[in-house]
């Protein structure tokens, strides 16, 4: 691995101009922001809000100037209305045309005036058309609108210049945090891009970088290359990275395809940066680059909005479940203690999202507490199951404590069922798609369970059927599907298929 601070913006290992981004765990800097870092994505919203405020202010100031010059009476309500409507139009058009794309805005000062004037002209035409279509011309003062139309672009240009300086300042001071990633690439490509360029051009904050060994050729990855790939995946998991970014020559399409295939076991999005030759072309002022040239090779299974919706459902559902089932849980705990010696709860390590281990909580239903390299699945008429445990397993009451895992964020109400670590290792070697189950959080119930794949998997075909159902769920997820599975689970509990 190459130390994160060893490569500068231009690849000079001896340069000390780069800001100290803190330890690899993403620790924030001490400084004017009290150790807090500004999310890179929020800077675009800051620029949009600032432009909107400038436009509304321009409307008020323009009307005031006209009132002073013409000694006319000022009607404040239409002045504020035209400023708000113009601000909305300007921000919407700017978002569509990439005006708030920081990767382009921070790098092209000379084009700002033309873009702002062109966009403001369009806003003025739309605003005038709206006034005409709504037959509101008598309400709005033509003089104040002209002052507004002339003053706003001037203030927008000045505001953009000042905001750029402010954004560049906080970026240079290390007070901005981009999307946390692990960088994987060849020595030449890694040496050509530094931490500042990674943040300014792509909105990324590097947690760690892993260098791929010198290519040996061939149609498959070498052992050293596979080891580097595994180190990158492990680093991303350990550091809580939000993605894995590749830095490879674009001409080496075979290596890029092999890396993409190797990273499919990780649920994190994978992005390919433009290589140094492509980046050198984008710095030519005669070329126009509208957006980032990075390529998304793999997207995350759920977007942030989808993750938020699923998390809200989990919290609400788990909270209601724990409240309603609290008396039943108390009775079950008493029955377990009276039936056999041992703890009430059974804990066992399981792999969760991105193979992060957690301790699952269930009511104890057996006389053993297996959690190691050898875990024997429960079978029909298993002598290890206690009398109370047999009843709890048939009714699935033993799974209720997992609502606590859901509240902690380790599990979801719906998702692939987590297996013991020993079973993950065993079936992971037999089924090539098995690891894809960890692309989402494990669940208390899932599509496989309502389809009858529940209980013991004595044959590999049974586990393959379960995995196929889990992969279908991941690829077709929706909140409606989660609700459907929860309802079907209630019906499945009455059938008690493979429950022993």
Rosetta blueprint (number, residue, H / E / L):
1 X L
2 X E
3 X L
4 X L
5 X L
6 X L
7 X L
8 X L
9 X L
10 X L
11 X L
12 X L
13 X L
14 X L
15 X L
16 X L
17 X L
18 X L
19 X L
20 X L
21 X L
22 X L
23 X L
24 X L
25 X L
26 X L
27 X L
28 X L
29 X L
30 X L
31 X L
32 X L
33 X L
34 X L
35 X L
36 X L
37 X L
38 X E
39 X E
40 X H
41 X H
42 X H
43 X H
44 X H
45 X H
46 X H
47 X H
48 X H
49 X H
50 X H
51 X H
52 X H
53 X H
54 X H
55 X H
56 X H
57 X H
58 X H
59 X H
60 X H
61 X H
62 X H
63 X H
64 X H
65 X H
66 X H
67 X H
68 X H
69 X H
70 X H
71 X L
72 X L
73 X L
74 X L
75 X L
76 X H
77 X H
78 X H
79 X H
80 X H
81 X H
82 X H
83 X H
84 X H
85 X H
86 X H
87 X H
88 X H
89 X H
90 X H
91 X H
92 X H
93 X H
94 X H
95 X H
96 X H
97 X H
98 X L
99 X L
100 X L
101 X L
102 X H
103 X H
104 X H
105 X H
106 X L
107 X L
108 X L
109 X L
110 X L
111 X L
112 X H
113 X H
114 X H
115 X H
116 X H
117 X H
118 X H
119 X H
120 X H
121 X H
122 X H
123 X H
124 X H
125 X H
126 X H
127 X H
128 X H
129 X H
130 X H
131 X H
132 X H
133 X H
134 X L
135 X L
136 X L
137 X L
138 X L
139 X L
140 X L
141 X L
142 X H
143 X H
144 X H
145 X H
146 X H
147 X H
148 X H
149 X H
150 X H
151 X H
152 X H
153 X H
154 X H
155 X H
156 X H
157 X H
158 X H
159 X H
160 X H
161 X H
162 X H
163 X H
164 X H
165 X H
166 X H
167 X H
168 X H
169 X H
170 X H
171 X H
172 X H
173 X L
174 X L
175 X L
176 X E
177 X E
178 X L
179 X E
180 X E
181 X E
182 X E
183 X E
184 X E
185 X E
186 X L
187 X H
188 X H
189 X H
190 X H
191 X H
192 X L
193 X L
194 X L
195 X H
196 X H
197 X H
198 X H
199 X H
200 X H
201 X H
202 X H
203 X L
204 X E
205 X E
206 X E
207 X E
208 X E
209 X E
210 X E
211 X E
212 X L
213 X L
214 X L
215 X L
216 X L
217 X L
218 X L
219 X L
220 X L
221 X L
222 X L
223 X H
224 X H
225 X H
226 X H
227 X H
228 X H
229 X H
230 X H
231 X H
232 X H
233 X H
234 X H
235 X H
236 X H
237 X H
238 X H
239 X H
240 X L
241 X L
242 X L
243 X E
244 X E
245 X E
246 X E
247 X E
248 X L
249 X L
250 X L
251 X L
252 X L
253 X H
254 X H
255 X H
256 X H
257 X H
258 X H
259 X H
260 X H
261 X H
262 X H
263 X H
264 X H
265 X H
266 X L
267 X L
268 X L
269 X E
270 X E
271 X E
272 X E
273 X L
274 X L
275 X L
276 X H
277 X H
278 X H
279 X H
280 X H
281 X H
282 X H
283 X L
284 X L
285 X L
286 X L
287 X L
288 X L
289 X L
290 X L
291 X L
292 X L
293 X L
294 X L
295 X E
296 X E
297 X E
298 X E
299 X L
300 X L
301 X L
302 X L
303 X L
304 X H
305 X H
306 X H
307 X H
308 X H
309 X H
310 X H
311 X H
312 X H
313 X H
314 X H
315 X H
316 X H
317 X H
318 X H
319 X H
320 X H
321 X H
322 X H
323 X H
324 X H
325 X H
326 X H
327 X H
328 X H
329 X H
330 X H
331 X H
332 X H
333 X H
334 X H
335 X H
336 X H
337 X H
338 X H
339 X H
340 X L
341 X L
342 X L
343 X L
344 X L
345 X E
346 X E
347 X E
348 X E
349 X E
350 X E
351 X E
352 X L
353 X H
354 X H
355 X H
356 X L
357 X E
358 X E
359 X E
360 X E
361 X E
362 X E
363 X E
364 X L
365 X L
366 X E
367 X L
368 X L
369 X L
370 X L
371 X L
372 X L
373 X L
374 X L
375 X L
376 X L
377 X L
378 X L
379 X L
380 X L
381 X L
382 X L
383 X L
384 X L
385 X E
386 X L
387 X H
388 X H
389 X H
390 X H
391 X H
392 X H
393 X H
394 X H
395 X H
396 X L
397 X H
398 X H
399 X H
400 X L
401 X L
402 X H
403 X H
404 X H
405 X H
406 X H
407 X H
408 X L
409 X L
410 X L
411 X L
412 X E
413 X E
414 X E
415 X L
416 X L
417 X L
418 X L
419 X L
420 X E
421 X H
422 X H
423 X H
424 X H
425 X H
426 X H
427 X H
428 X H
429 X H
430 X H
431 X L
432 X L
433 X L
434 X H
435 X H
436 X H
437 X H
438 X H
439 X H
440 X L
441 X L
442 X L
443 X E
444 X E
445 X E
446 X L
447 X H
448 X H
449 X H
450 X H
451 X L
452 X L
453 X L
454 X L
455 X L
456 X L
457 X L
458 X L
459 X L
460 X H
461 X H
462 X H
463 X H
464 X H
465 X H
466 X H
467 X H
468 X H
469 X H
470 X H
471 X H
472 X H
473 X H
474 X H
475 X H
476 X L
477 X L
478 X L
479 X H
480 X H
481 X H
482 X H
483 X H
484 X H
485 X H
486 X H
487 X H
488 X H
489 X H
490 X H
491 X H
492 X H
493 X H
494 X H
495 X H
496 X L
497 X L
498 X L
499 X L
500 X L
